[in-house]
Amino acid sequence: MGLELLNIFILLLLVVTALAALRVRDLITAAAVFGVYSFLMCLLWAEMGAVDVAFTEATVGAGVSTVVLVATIFNLKRKSND
């Protein structure tokens, strides 16, 4: 019963972070929330016993993708000051 509650809690956090990533207006915040989403997916994969998938999600999803997104956002040029 305890592991089922943990799964449900992680899934609820996944839904909240997915909706938050869609709703935020700031790109840096959206990239950070996406990193949190990937980390939660990593936890879910690890809890289900798929450690290799969890490790890949942690390195690629929460690590590399978030860094690439943030680096891309910092290299964007804005045409107006709005």
Buried (B, 14 or more C-beta within 10 A) or exposed (E): EEEEEEBEEBEEBBEBBBEBBEEBEEBEEBBBBBBBBBBBBBBBBBEEEEEEBBEEBBEEBBBEBBEEBBEEEEEEEEEEEE
